Amino acid sequence: MGEEIRKGTVVVIDDEEKITELVVQILEMRGYQSTGYSDGQSAIESLTKVLEDWNGDISIILSDIRMPDKSGLETVDEILKLYKNGKEAKKPEIIFMSSIYNESEKNRAMKISNKPILDKPLSTKPLIEVINSANNDFYKRIEG
């Protein structure tokens, strides 16, 4: 029998609420715990509280690059700063998605994440392949 693949929690951040809801649904159908946010600031505020009180793992953050008010790049930068005081090793894997991005955004995204930028509109198969790969990378890294 194959080894059970551990599936973590995925945080989805996209200003298009329908996309957020759909991605959360797709991930939950595949065994991931998932939560969605429609803007960067609410994700930062919520995750700040969650990370103070919770000992669980957020294995992946999937964020749109372009959003009003606070970009996905700025949002992820701020979230990653929350991983301090012994939590550095548990930083989640980062995946960006976007329908449009420029060279500067692409370069910033590549400095934050070694995962490919997912093109929107999203297709289920590539989404799940990248999520599964990132999830496996996360658990290999934290479990040694």
JONORWO-V115363 format. One record per pair of residues at least 4 apart in sequence whose ideal C-beta (glycine too) atoms are under 8 Angstrom apart, sorted by the first residue. I is the first residue (numbers start at 1). J is the second residue. If there is no record, write none. Layout:
i/j
I/J
I/J
//
This chain:
i/j
5/132
5/135
5/136
6/135
6/139
7/30
7/31
7/32
7/33
7/59
7/135
8/32
8/33
8/57
8/58
8/59
8/60
8/135
8/138
8/139
9/32
9/33
9/34
9/35
9/56
9/57
9/58
9/59
9/60
10/27
10/32
10/33
10/34
10/35
10/58
10/59
10/60
10/61
10/62
10/131
10/135
11/34
11/35
11/36
11/37
11/43
11/47
11/58
11/60
11/61
11/62
11/92
12/20
12/23
12/24
12/27
12/34
12/35
12/36
12/37
12/62
12/63
13/20
13/36
13/37
13/38
13/39
13/40
13/43
13/61
13/62
13/63
13/64
13/67
13/72
13/75
14/19
14/20
14/23
14/36
14/38
14/63
14/64
14/67
14/97
15/38
15/39
15/64
15/67
15/68
16/20
16/38
16/64
17/21
17/36
17/38
18/22
19/23
19/64
19/120
19/122
20/24
20/36
20/37
20/38
21/25
21/36
22/26
23/27
23/34
23/36
23/62
23/122
23/127
24/28
24/34
24/35
24/36
25/29
26/30
26/124
26/127
26/128
27/32
27/34
27/131
28/32
28/33
28/34
30/128
30/131
32/131
32/135
37/42
37/43
37/46
38/42
39/43
39/67
39/68
39/69
39/70
40/44
40/63
40/67
40/69
40/70
40/71
40/72
40/74
40/75
40/78
41/45
41/69
41/70
41/75
42/46
43/47
43/63
43/75
43/79
44/48
44/70
44/75
44/78
44/79
45/49
46/50
47/51
47/58
47/79
47/82
48/52
48/82
49/53
50/54
50/58
51/58
51/82
51/83
51/87
57/90
57/92
57/138
57/142
58/92
59/92
59/93
59/134
59/135
59/138
59/139
60/92
60/93
60/94
60/95
60/131
60/134
60/135
60/138
61/76
61/79
61/92
61/93
61/94
61/95
62/95
62/96
62/97
62/118
62/131
63/72
63/75
63/76
63/94
63/95
63/96
63/97
64/72
64/96
64/97
64/98
64/120
65/71
65/72
65/73
65/96
65/97
65/98
65/101
65/105
65/109
65/117
66/71
66/72
66/98
66/100
66/101
66/105
67/71
67/72
67/75
70/74
70/75
71/75
71/105
72/76
72/96
72/98
73/77
73/96
73/105
73/108
73/109
73/112
74/78
75/79
76/80
76/94
76/96
76/112
77/81
77/112
78/82
80/91
80/94
80/112
82/87
83/87
83/88
83/90
83/91
84/88
87/91
89/141
89/142
90/142
92/138
93/113
93/115
93/134
93/135
93/137
93/138
94/112
94/113
94/115
95/113
95/115
95/118
95/130
95/131
95/134
96/109
96/112
96/113
96/115
96/117
96/118
97/117
97/118
97/119
97/120
97/122
98/105
98/117
98/118
98/119
98/120
99/119
99/120
99/121
101/105
101/106
101/109
101/117
102/106
103/107
104/108
105/109
106/110
106/117
107/111
108/112
109/113
109/117
110/114
115/130
115/133
115/134
116/130
118/122
118/126
118/127
118/130
122/126
122/127
123/127
124/128
125/129
126/130
127/131
128/132
129/133
130/134
131/135
132/136
133/137
134/138
135/139
136/140
137/141
138/142
139/143
140/144
//
